[in-house]
Amino acid sequence: MPKNPRNYEEEYKQFHSKPTEIKKRAKRNKARKDLGLKKGDNREVDHKKSLSKGGSNGKGNLRVTTRTANRRKYNK
C-alpha cells in the first residue's frame, strides 16, 4: 500500500508559524541587523554563548562568521 506523499509546504507553514519559532526568528533577525548584515549576505551571526544556553543578543556576545564556520562549530 503506497503512502501518501508528504506535503512539505504545509509542514513548513505549520512549523515556522509557531509562536516559539517566530520569536527565535525575530531574535536572529535583530542580531543580524545590529551587526549590519544585509539581506542576501552569506555571512552569519555567531553567538559566542548560544541563546539556548543563556546567551544574549548583546554586541559583546555576537560576532560575524562565515556560514561554514558557524555550522561547523555546532556539528562537532
Secondary structure, DSSP 8 states (H G I E B T S, - for coil): -------HHHHHHHHHTSHHHHHHHHHHHHHHHHTT--TT-SEEEEESS-GGGT---SGGGEEEEEHHHHHHHH--
